């Protein structure tokens, strides 16, 4: 039998620049948004992240979409 993957949960992680530390190195913070709709389009996720960036008043450094799946023997 072939293994089957079932998408269980999607989260989005925004990493943004939050100033400089005492050594002049950039501080990168992260904020995780869980329970994103599993079938959300990547473009929609990106567009929402840009709006959150505006609300934060910070510059996004990285946007990560993290999927969690279950694997069964179907």
N, CA, C and O atoms as a GROMACS GRO file, in nm:
protein
  296
    1UNK      N    1   0.083  -0.119   0.000
    1UNK     CA    2   0.000   0.000   0.000
    1UNK      C    3   0.087   0.125   0.000
    1UNK      O    4   0.197   0.125   0.055
    2UNK      N    5   0.037   0.228  -0.062
    2UNK     CA    6   0.111   0.354  -0.070
    2UNK      C    7   0.078   0.442   0.050
    2UNK      O    8  -0.034   0.442   0.100
    3UNK      N    9   0.177   0.516   0.094
    3UNK     CA   10   0.156   0.610   0.204
    3UNK      C   11   0.079   0.732   0.154
    3UNK      O   12   0.093   0.773   0.038
    4UNK      N   13  -0.004   0.788   0.243
    4UNK     CA   14  -0.087   0.903   0.207
    4UNK      C   15  -0.060   1.015   0.307
    4UNK      O   16  -0.052   0.993   0.427
    5UNK      N   17  -0.047   1.136   0.254
    5UNK     CA   18  -0.023   1.254   0.337
    5UNK      C   19  -0.153   1.334   0.348
    5UNK      O   20  -0.220   1.358   0.248
    6UNK      N   21  -0.186   1.376   0.471
    6UNK     CA   22  -0.303   1.459   0.494
    6UNK      C   23  -0.257   1.586   0.567
    6UNK      O   24  -0.201   1.580   0.676
    7UNK      N   25  -0.282   1.700   0.505
    7UNK     CA   26  -0.244   1.828   0.564
    7UNK      C   27  -0.333   1.855   0.684
    7UNK      O   28  -0.456   1.855   0.672
    8UNK      N   29  -0.272   1.878   0.800
    8UNK     CA   30  -0.347   1.896   0.924
    8UNK      C   31  -0.356   2.041   0.968
    8UNK      O   32  -0.461   2.086   1.014
    9UNK      N   33  -0.246   2.115   0.953
    9UNK     CA   34  -0.243   2.251   1.004
    9UNK      C   35  -0.141   2.334   0.925
    9UNK      O   36  -0.039   2.282   0.880
   10UNK      N   37  -0.171   2.461   0.909
   10UNK     CA   38  -0.079   2.554   0.844
   10UNK      C   39  -0.056   2.673   0.937
   10UNK      O   40  -0.150   2.726   0.996
   11UNK      N   41   0.069   2.713   0.950
   11UNK     CA   42   0.107   2.831   1.027
   11UNK      C   43   0.193   2.921   0.939
   11UNK      O   44   0.256   2.875   0.844
   12UNK      N   45   0.195   3.048   0.974
   12UNK     CA   46   0.279   3.144   0.903
   12UNK      C   47   0.367   3.212   1.006
   12UNK      O   48   0.320   3.257   1.111
   13UNK      N   49   0.495   3.219   0.977
   13UNK     CA   50   0.592   3.282   1.066
   13UNK      C   51   0.648   3.406   0.997
   13UNK      O   52   0.704   3.398   0.888
   14UNK      N   53   0.631   3.520   1.062
   14UNK     CA   54   0.687   3.645   1.011
   14UNK      C   55   0.812   3.676   1.091
   14UNK      O   56   0.807   3.684   1.214
   15UNK      N   57   0.923   3.693   1.023
   15UNK     CA   58   1.047   3.735   1.087
   15UNK      C   59   1.072   3.878   1.042
   15UNK      O   60   1.073   3.908   0.922
   16UNK      N   61   1.093   3.966   1.140
   16UNK     CA   62   1.109   4.107   1.105
   16UNK      C   63   1.224   4.170   1.184
   16UNK      O   64   1.261   4.125   1.292
   17UNK      N   65   1.278   4.276   1.125
   17UNK     CA   66   1.389   4.348   1.186
   17UNK      C   67   1.335   4.441   1.293
   17UNK      O   68   1.238   4.514   1.271
   18UNK      N   69   1.398   4.439   1.411
   18UNK     CA   70   1.350   4.519   1.524
   18UNK      C   71   1.464   4.600   1.585
   18UNK      O   72   1.482   4.601   1.707
   19UNK      N   73   1.539   4.666   1.501
   19UNK     CA   74   1.645   4.753   1.551
   19UNK      C   75   1.780   4.684   1.559
   19UNK      O   76   1.801   4.578   1.501
   20UNK      N   77   1.870   4.746   1.634
   20UNK     CA   78   2.007   4.697   1.649
   20UNK      C   79   2.037   4.671   1.796
   20UNK      O   80   1.986   4.740   1.884
   21UNK      N   81   2.121   4.570   1.821
   21UNK     CA   82   2.164   4.545   1.959
   21UNK      C   83   2.282   4.636   1.992
   21UNK      O   84   2.320   4.720   1.911
   22UNK      N   85   2.338   4.620   2.111
   22UNK     CA   86   2.446   4.708   2.156
   22UNK      C   87   2.573   4.694   2.073
   22UNK      O   88   2.660   4.780   2.077
   23UNK      N   89   2.584   4.583   1.996
   23UNK     CA   90   2.701   4.562   1.910
   23UNK      C   91   2.674   4.604   1.766
   23UNK      O   92   2.759   4.585   1.678
   24UNK      N   93   2.557   4.662   1.740
   24UNK     CA   94   2.524   4.706   1.605
   24UNK      C   95   2.469   4.597   1.516
   24UNK      O   96   2.452   4.618   1.396
   25UNK      N   97   2.443   4.479   1.573
   25UNK     CA   98   2.388   4.367   1.496
   25UNK      C   99   2.236   4.377   1.495
   25UNK      O  100   2.173   4.409   1.596
   26UNK      N  101   2.176   4.347   1.378
   26UNK     CA  102   2.031   4.355   1.367
   26UNK      C  103   1.961   4.253   1.458
   26UNK      O  104   2.003   4.138   1.468
   27UNK      N  105   1.854   4.299   1.522
   27UNK     CA  106   1.771   4.212   1.604
   27UNK      C  107   1.657   4.163   1.515
   27UNK      O  108   1.583   4.243   1.458
   28UNK      N  109   1.643   4.031   1.504
   28UNK     CA  110   1.535   3.972   1.424
   28UNK      C  111   1.437   3.907   1.522
   28UNK      O  112   1.474   3.819   1.600
   29UNK      N  113   1.312   3.951   1.515
   29UNK     CA  114   1.206   3.891   1.598
   29UNK      C  115   1.115   3.811   1.507
   29UNK      O  116   1.115   3.827   1.385
   30UNK      N  117   1.036   3.722   1.569
   30UNK     CA  118   0.944   3.640   1.491
   30UNK      C  119   0.809   3.637   1.558
   30UNK      O  120   0.797   3.641   1.680
   31UNK      N  121   0.708   3.629   1.474
   31UNK     CA  122   0.572   3.619   1.523
   31UNK      C  123   0.504   3.508   1.443
   31UNK      O  124   0.512   3.504   1.320
   32UNK      N  125   0.438   3.416   1.514
   32UNK     CA  126   0.375   3.302   1.449
   32UNK      C  127   0.224   3.318   1.452
   32UNK      O  128   0.165   3.352   1.554
   33UNK      N  129   0.162   3.293   1.338
   33UNK     CA  130   0.017   3.293   1.326
   33UNK      C  131  -0.026   3.150   1.293
   33UNK      O  132   0.003   3.098   1.185
   34UNK      N  133  -0.095   3.088   1.387
   34UNK     CA  134  -0.139   2.950   1.370
   34UNK      C  135  -0.280   2.946   1.314
   34UNK      O  136  -0.348   3.048   1.304
   35UNK      N  137  -0.322   2.827   1.280
   35UNK     CA  138  -0.459   2.804   1.232
   35UNK      C  139  -0.494   2.882   1.106
   35UNK      O  140  -0.607   2.927   1.089
   36UNK      N  141  -0.396   2.899   1.018
   36UNK     CA  142  -0.421   2.958   0.887
   36UNK      C  143  -0.502   2.855   0.808
   36UNK      O  144  -0.478   2.734   0.820
   37UNK      N  145  -0.596   2.900   0.727
   37UNK     CA  146  -0.674   2.805   0.648
   37UNK      C  147  -0.580   2.718   0.566
   37UNK      O  148  -0.489   2.767   0.499
   38UNK      N  149  -0.602   2.590   0.571
   38UNK     CA  150  -0.516   2.494   0.501
   38UNK      C  151  -0.513   2.520   0.351
   38UNK      O  152  -0.410   2.501   0.287
   39UNK      N  153  -0.625   2.564   0.296
   39UNK     CA  154  -0.633   2.584   0.151
   39UNK      C  155  -0.608   2.730   0.110
   39UNK      O  156  -0.639   2.768  -0.002
   40UNK      N  157  -0.554   2.811   0.201
   40UNK     CA  158  -0.526   2.951   0.169
   40UNK      C  159  -0.421   2.959   0.058
   40UNK      O  160  -0.320   2.888   0.060
   41UNK      N  161  -0.447   3.046  -0.038
   41UNK     CA  162  -0.353   3.064  -0.149
   41UNK      C  163  -0.226   3.134  -0.100
   41UNK      O  164  -0.232   3.220  -0.012
   42UNK      N  165  -0.114   3.096  -0.156
   42UNK     CA  166   0.014   3.154  -0.116
   42UNK      C  167   0.014   3.306  -0.138
   42UNK      O  168   0.067   3.380  -0.055
   43UNK      N  169  -0.046   3.352  -0.246
   43UNK     CA  170  -0.052   3.497  -0.272
   43UNK      C  171  -0.131   3.568  -0.164
   43UNK      O  172  -0.094   3.677  -0.121
   44UNK      N  173  -0.241   3.507  -0.119
   44UNK     CA  174  -0.321   3.567  -0.012
   44UNK      C  175  -0.241   3.577   0.118
   44UNK      O  176  -0.247   3.678   0.188
   45UNK      N  177  -0.168   3.472   0.150
   45UNK     CA  178  -0.084   3.473   0.270
   45UNK      C  179   0.020   3.584   0.261
   45UNK      O  180   0.044   3.656   0.357
   46UNK      N  181   0.080   3.596   0.144
   46UNK     CA  182   0.181   3.699   0.122
   46UNK      C  183   0.120   3.839   0.137
   46UNK      O  184   0.178   3.926   0.202
   47UNK      N  185   0.004   3.860   0.076
   47UNK     CA  186  -0.062   3.990   0.083
   47UNK      C  187  -0.097   4.028   0.228
   47UNK      O  188  -0.078   4.143   0.268
   48UNK      N  189  -0.147   3.932   0.304
   48UNK     CA  190  -0.179   3.958   0.445
   48UNK      C  191  -0.052   3.990   0.523
   48UNK      O  192  -0.052   4.079   0.608
   49UNK      N  193   0.056   3.919   0.495
   49UNK     CA  194   0.184   3.945   0.562
   49UNK      C  195   0.231   4.088   0.536
   49UNK      O  196   0.285   4.153   0.626
   50UNK      N  197   0.212   4.137   0.414
   50UNK     CA  198   0.251   4.275   0.383
   50UNK      C  199   0.168   4.375   0.461
   50UNK      O  200   0.219   4.479   0.502
   51UNK      N  201   0.041   4.344   0.482
   51UNK     CA  202  -0.044   4.433   0.562
   51UNK      C  203  -0.002   4.431   0.708
   51UNK      O  204  -0.002   4.534   0.775
   52UNK      N  205   0.033   4.314   0.759
   52UNK     CA  206   0.081   4.303   0.897
   52UNK      C  207   0.211   4.381   0.912
   52UNK      O  208   0.234   4.446   1.014
   53UNK      N  209   0.297   4.375   0.810
   53UNK     CA  210   0.422   4.451   0.812
   53UNK      C  211   0.393   4.600   0.830
   53UNK      O  212   0.461   4.668   0.907
   54UNK      N  213   0.293   4.650   0.760
   54UNK     CA  214   0.256   4.791   0.774
   54UNK      C  215   0.208   4.822   0.916
   54UNK      O  216   0.245   4.924   0.973
   55UNK      N  217   0.127   4.733   0.972
   55UNK     CA  218   0.076   4.754   1.107
   55UNK      C  219   0.188   4.750   1.211
   55UNK      O  220   0.186   4.827   1.308
   56UNK      N  221   0.283   4.661   1.192
   56UNK     CA  222   0.396   4.651   1.284
   56UNK      C  223   0.489   4.771   1.275
   56UNK      O  224   0.553   4.811   1.372
   57UNK      N  225   0.494   4.830   1.155
   57UNK     CA  226   0.588   4.939   1.133
   57UNK      C  227   0.732   4.890   1.129
   57UNK      O  228   0.825   4.966   1.155
   58UNK      N  229   0.749   4.763   1.097
   58UNK     CA  230   0.881   4.699   1.090
   58UNK      C  231   0.901   4.644   0.949
   58UNK      O  232   0.805   4.630   0.873
   59UNK      N  233   1.025   4.612   0.916
   59UNK     CA  234   1.056   4.555   0.785
   59UNK      C  235   1.063   4.404   0.794
   59UNK      O  236   1.139   4.349   0.873
   60UNK      N  237   0.981   4.336   0.711
   60UNK     CA  238   0.986   4.190   0.709
   60UNK      C  239   1.120   4.143   0.657
   60UNK      O  240   1.171   4.194   0.557
   61UNK      N  241   1.177   4.047   0.726
   61UNK     CA  242   1.304   3.989   0.685
   61UNK      C  243   1.280   3.856   0.615
   61UNK      O  244   1.352   3.821   0.521
   62UNK      N  245   1.178   3.782   0.661
   62UNK     CA  246   1.149   3.652   0.603
   62UNK      C  247   1.005   3.614   0.636
   62UNK      O  248   0.954   3.648   0.742
   63UNK      N  249   0.941   3.544   0.544
   63UNK     CA  250   0.806   3.494   0.561
   63UNK      C  251   0.811   3.343   0.538
   63UNK      O  252   0.855   3.298   0.432
   64UNK      N  253   0.765   3.266   0.637
   64UNK     CA  254   0.774   3.120   0.630
   64UNK      C  255   0.634   3.061   0.643
   64UNK      O  256   0.562   3.093   0.737
   65UNK      N  257   0.597   2.976   0.550
   65UNK     CA  258   0.472   2.900   0.560
   65UNK      C  259   0.510   2.761   0.609
   65UNK      O  260   0.591   2.692   0.546
   66UNK      N  261   0.451   2.719   0.720
   66UNK     CA  262   0.487   2.593   0.781
   66UNK      C  263   0.363   2.502   0.783
   66UNK      O  264   0.262   2.535   0.846
   67UNK      N  265   0.373   2.390   0.714
   67UNK     CA  266   0.263   2.294   0.707
   67UNK      C  267   0.294   2.174   0.796
   67UNK      O  268   0.408   2.129   0.805
   68UNK      N  269   0.190   2.124   0.861
   68UNK     CA  270   0.203   2.002   0.940
   68UNK      C  271   0.111   1.899   0.879
   68UNK      O  272  -0.007   1.925   0.856
   69UNK      N  273   0.166   1.781   0.851
   69UNK     CA  274   0.091   1.676   0.784
   69UNK      C  275   0.094   1.547   0.865
   69UNK      O  276   0.188   1.520   0.940
   70UNK      N  277  -0.009   1.468   0.847
   70UNK     CA  278  -0.011   1.335   0.900
   70UNK      C  279   0.012   1.236   0.786
   70UNK      O  280  -0.034   1.259   0.674
   71UNK      N  281   0.081   1.128   0.814
   71UNK     CA  282   0.109   1.028   0.711
   71UNK      C  283   0.049   0.896   0.756
   71UNK      O  284   0.074   0.848   0.866
   72UNK      N  285  -0.029   0.838   0.667
   72UNK     CA  286  -0.092   0.710   0.696
   72UNK      C  287  -0.063   0.612   0.582
   72UNK      O  288  -0.023   0.652   0.473
   73UNK      N  289  -0.083   0.488   0.610
   73UNK     CA  290  -0.068   0.384   0.509
   73UNK      C  291  -0.206   0.356   0.453
   73UNK      O  292  -0.285   0.282   0.512
   74UNK      N  293  -0.234   0.415   0.338
   74UNK     CA  294  -0.369   0.403   0.280
   74UNK      C  295  -0.379   0.293   0.180
   74UNK      O  296  -0.486   0.270   0.123
   0.00000   0.00000   0.00000
